[in-house]
Amino acid sequence: MKTLIALTALVLIVAVNAQYVPIKTECCEKYYQNSIPAHTVKSSVLAFARCRLNAYVFTTPNGKYCVNPKYKWVQEIHAKLKTQRGNRPRRP
């Protein structure tokens, strides 16, 4: 009986804490206008679905850059990363 009560309490604590986990969203306010050298881009993530601006967030050693997915150079870098890692872009 004590085990059942302890297990129920643990489940309740986990359920309550799960409600307060911060949700990571990456939204872009504007596009980075210059091209980024492909060899510096370490990852590519789609901006959060509810963001105003449709963008990829490219991560480089110098920081994160919001880029327009319609640009050919962006599509090429994204395709290269997708091929290298064999995965699809993820949404935060």
Buried (B, 14 or more C-beta within 10 A) or exposed (E): EEEEEEEEEEEEEEEEEEEEEEEEEBBBEEBBEEEBEEEEBEBBBBBBEEBEEEBBBBBBEEEEBBBBBEBEBBBEBBEBBEEEEEEEBEEE
